């Protein structure tokens, strides 16, 4: 699969593919450099971890 950055004027591309010899392995290749600010995803690792800690204190 091929993906392109949606920021106007950005030419960064990403390719995601599975290895034919081992379909459990995924290879991700990036081409280019983002020349703009990148927004943080809403569900970043810290927020997920903090939710797990709240529910983990039983």
N, C-alpha and C positions, 0 to 999 in steps of 0.2 A: 504494500500500500504506500502511496505517496501523499504527503501533506505539505501545505504551503502556509507560511505565516499570513494571517489575515490583516496585519497592520498595513495600511496604505503605503505603498512604495518599498516594502520590505521583501527581499527576494530569498529569504531563508527557506530551505526545503528540508524535509525529513522523509526518509524511506524506512519502512518497517517490513521485515521479511523473516520468515522461518527458514532455518537450515533444512535442506532436503535430506541430509543424513540423519538429523536429529530434530524432529519437529517440536521438541520441548524447548529448543533454544531459539530465541528471537534476537535478531541483529537489527539495531537501529543506527542509521547513518545520517548525520547532519551535514548540510552543505550551506556555507555562508555564516555571517555574523549579524546578529540583531543590532541595529544602530539606533534603537529606540528603547524606551522603558518597557519592561515586561511586567504585566500585572500578575500579582500573586493569585493562585487559584483560591477559591472560597474555602474549600475543604483541605487546607494545608495540613501537613503532618502534625504540627504543634496543636492545632485545634482537635484533631482526631485523638491524639495522645491524651490531651486534657480531659476529653469526654470519657476515655477508657479509664483514666484514673478515678474519675468521679464514680463510675459504676463498679470499680474494682475494690472498693472499700467495704465489702460486706462481711 
